[in-house]
Amino acid sequence: MAGSKSVKHLIRDTVYYGLFSSGLLGLVLKKMAADRREHPCIILTYHRFVDNRSMYLSKGPAMHHEIREFEKELMYLKQHYHIVSIDEAVSRIKRGLGFSRPSVVLTFDDGYLDNYTLAYPVLKRYGMPAAIYLTTGLIGTSERTWPDQIELALLETRQDRFNHPDLFDGKPMAISSKTEKEKVCLDVGQALKALPDEQRRHIVKELVDSLGVNGSTERAPRVMLNWEEVREMAQDGITFGSHSFTHPILSRMPVEKAKEEIFKSKKILEEHLGVEVKHFAFPNGGKNDFSEELREYCQEIGFESIASLIPGTNTGVTGDVFSLKRIGTMSPIWLMAGNLARLSAKGNGG
């Protein structure tokens, strides 16, 4: 099975690269735009942006995106797609108007400082709208999301292995090299996502303590935005939405606490920006990370859209603004371009 998947990916990559490098992909998109009246809207999701000075354990381009690749992508997107704001996309889907051209929305999750220092100048250069979903309890603080706490602890530790009785049957995990740390960071993160929120919090604290870096992590540089940066971007056309207060997986906690996370995030963001906050994206974004009760609650308190990370496209015919689909970004540019073209051709919200 793994072998056949690798062969399929190799064939796909060869086709995408050939079409992109020859310029045929652009011609295909132009023909598609001319021949069809209805097109999908693809919502792209970024998280952190990195350059050669960034310190991180790579989780792939959807989580750690090279800023030089981002600039190439904006150049390509500006040439071949209609870049719309999240407000425009939601309005069109809600009214069943659809999209007369292949369309893309740019979204960033969590609220990282590099969204301001690296991505924001590029967005301004190309005149691109974007939306940032903020974990509001971390904005203006030196704190980090729980996956980032694990990443920082692994980066800072001098230990060459670790184990925890509640993870991987207590089996010791090698962390002497960066490659090993990257694998462990991914594996631990995935394992913790399946646990109840309180248990996850407890294990993260124990893990950080066991790696002997608790003091150094508290003195680590700020990685999240502050409110001055948020307000500057908001005044310059960047849309801000809510991404909870502390970034838990909301379905892994009591529903009343989950509602408090959502309400507090919206209220704080509105207080700091002085505008109504219309858009919400739930942390982790999978189909099991949210519930219908929470979806209804978001509508009750005034959100006009809810975004997931369930892959797919959105249309004016079948789209649901309270179940927006998004895709994680790919790299290099030819791979992302091929994937966007495939989704644009499919165009049924799937």
N, C-alpha and C positions, 0 to 999 in steps of 0.2 A: 504493500500500500504506500509506504513512504517513498519507495523507488518510483512508482508511477506518478506520485505527486510531484517529485523533483523533475521528472521528464516533462510533465505538463507545464511546470513553472519555467523550465528552460525554453520550451516551445513558445510560451506566452512572451517571455522576455525577448526572445529573438525577433518575434513578430513586432512587438512594441518598438524595439530599438530600430528595426529596419524602417518601419513606417514613419517614426519620428525623425530619424536622421536624413531620410530621403525627402522629407517635406510632404509626403503623401498623407500623413495624418491630418495636417492642416487643411488639405483639399477635401478630405472626407468630412471634416467638421463643417466646412463651408457648404458642401452639398447638402449635408443633413440640415443645416440651418435654413437653407433655401427651400428644401423639399417638404419640410414638416411645419405645420401650424402650431403644434403644441410641443413644448420641450420641458424636460425636468429641471428642477433646481437641486443642485448638489451642494450640501453644506459641508465644508472642510473643517476639520478640527486640528488645531495645534495646541501644544502645551508650552514647553520651554524652548527658547532659542539659544543656540550656543555658537561660540567661535573658538579660535585657537587658544584663548585665555580662560575658557570655562572649565571648571572642575566638576565632573559628573561621572556617573556610571551609566553607560548608554543603555537605554531601553528601546532604541530604534527611533526612526524619524518622526513617528507620531507623538513621541514624548520628548525627544531631544532633537530639535531640527536645526541643521546648519543654516546660519543666516545667509551665507553665500548662495545656498540652494533656494532659499526663500525669495531672494531677489530675482533669480532666474525664473522662478515659478510665476511671480507677479507679472514679469514681462510677457511670458507665454499666455497667462490667463487674460491679460488686457487685450492681447491680439485675437484670441479665439472665443472668449466667453464674455457674457454680460455680468459684471460684478455688481451685485446688489446688496443693500444693507439688510440686516435681519428684519428691520421694521417693514421694508418694502416686500420682502419675501413672505413674511407672515400675513401681511395685508392681502397680497394677491392670492395666497392659498386659502385664506379665510373667506374671501369673496368668490372663490372658484374661477378666478380670471386666468390662472395659468401663466405661462411664460412664453413669449413669442420668440425668444432666442435661448440657446443653451446658457444657463445661468449658474452662478456660483456665489455662495456666501462664505466669508472668511470668519471663523470663530476661534477664540483662544480660551482654554479652560484654566482655572485656578487663580490667575492673577500674579504671575511671576514678574519680578523686576526687569528681566530681560525683554519682556513684552514692550517695555518703555525704552530701555537703553538700546536694544538691537532692532526690534521689529517696527516700532513706531516711526523712526526716521525713514525706513523703507516705504512704509504705507503712505507717509506724507509725500515722498518723492514721486510715487506713482498715482497719487490721488485716489487711494483705495479705501472704501468703507470696511469696517471690521467690528466685531462684537467680542467683548471679553466678559466671561462669566467668572465673577469673583467669589472666592471663599472669604467672606467679609471678616470673619473673626481673626484672620491672619494678616489683614491689610494694616500696614503701619506698625507691625511688630517684627521681632527677630525670630518668631516661631515659624515652623514649617508643617506641611501636611505630613501625615503619618508615613506615607511611602518615602518622603524626602528625609524624614528622621532616620529611617533605616539606611537609606543611601549614604547620608552623611556619616553615620556611625561606622559603616563599612569602609568608607573612604579614610576616616580618621584613625581607626584601630591599628594597633601594632601587633595584634594577635594574628596567627596564621590559620586558625580554625575556630569554630564555635559550634555549640549545640544547645538546643532547648528541648525540654521533655515533651512539650506540646507540638513540636514541629518535626516532621519526618521521622517519627518514632524515636526521637532523641539521638538520631545518627549524627556524628560529627560532620561538619561541612568545611571543606578546605577553602580558605580565603587569603592565600598568600600572594596571589597575582591579581591584576585588575580583571582579567578574563574570568577567574573564579569568583571574584566579588560581584561582577555583573550577573553571572548566572545565579548566584545565591540571592542577590537583590531581587531578581525577577521571581525566583521560586518562592521566597519568603513572602513577597507581596501577594502572589496568587493564593498561597495557603491561608494568609490572614484575611483575605477578602471573603472567605467562606464562613468565617467565625462571627458569633454575636459581637456587637460593638464593644461591650464592656470587656469581654475576654480579649479581644484584639488590642484594646488600649493597654491592658495589663501586660500582655506579652511584649508589646513594643517597648514599654518601659523596662521590662526585665532584660530584653535583648540589648538595648542601648547600655544599660548598666553592666551587663556581662561582658560587653566589648571594651569596657574600661575607658569610655570617651565622654561620659556625661558632662563633665566640666567644659571640655573643649567644644562640644556641640552647642552649649549655651552661649559661647563667645564667638560662634561662627558668624560670618558676614550675612547681612540681610539678603534674602533671595526673593521676597515678596514685595509687591508695590506698596507705596505709602499713599495717603489720601491726597497729598499735593499732586503727585504724578497722575493719579486717577482723575482728579478734577481738570488738570491741564489737558489730558487726552479727551475727556468728555466735552470740553469747550471747543475742541478741534474736530469734533464729529465722530469720535469713537463711541459706540453704544456699549453700555454696561448692563449686564444681567447678573442674576443671583446664581450661586453654585453651592448653596448651604452656608452654614456659619463656621463649622470646623472640619468639613469634608469627611464625614462618616459615610458608610454605605447605608442609606436610609432604611432599607428593608431589613437590616440586621439589628435594628434597635426598636424599643417600644414606640408605637405609632404616635403617641403624644409627644415624645421627645423628638421624633422626626419632624412633626409639625412645628415644634418650637425652633428647630434648626432652620426650617424654611422661612418661617415668619420673621425670626430675628435677623436673618440675612437680608431679607427684603427691606425691613424697617431701617436697619442701620445704613444700608446703601442709599435709601431715599433721603435720610437725614443728612448725609454727607454731600449728596449731589443736588438736593432740592428739586428733584423731578420724580415722576412716577417711574418705577422699575417694572417693566412689562414682561421680561423674559427670564426663564429659569432653565437650568440644565442640571440634571441630577448626577451626583458623583458616581464615577465608574461607568455609568451609562448603559449597563446591560439590561436585558429584559427581566431579570430576576432582582434587580437593584432598586426597584420602585414598585408601587402598588396603585391600584385603581383608587383606593381611598385617598392616598396622597395626591394623586392626579386631580381628583375632585376638589381637594383642599386648596391646591394651587389656584384653581379657577375661582374658588370662593373668595380668596384674598386678593384677587385682581391681576394675576398673571395672564398674559394674552398668548403665551406660547410655552411649551415644555419641550426641551431637546434631550434626546437620548444619544447613545453611541451605538445604537443598532444600525448596521450598515444598510444603505439604500438611498434612494432619491425621493424627492417630494414634488408633487404635481398639484395643479389647481383642481384637478378632477378627483384624484384619490387621496390627496394629502390631508393630513390631520395636524393642525397647529399645536395640538396638545400631545402629539406623538411624533415630533419631528425626527427624521432619521439623519444621521451624520456619518461621515467616514473619516478615519484617521489618514493623515497625509503619508505619502510614500516618497521615496527618494531612490535614485536620481530622477531628474526631470522627465526623462523619456518614459520611466515607469509610471510616474504620476499621470503624465499626459495620456498614455495608453489606457490606464484605468478610468480616467475621466471620460475618454471617448467611448469606452465600453458602456459605462453607466449612462451616458447621454443617449447612446443608441438604444439601450434597453428602455429607459424612460417610463417605466410603469410604477415607480415607487418601490420596486423590489430590490 
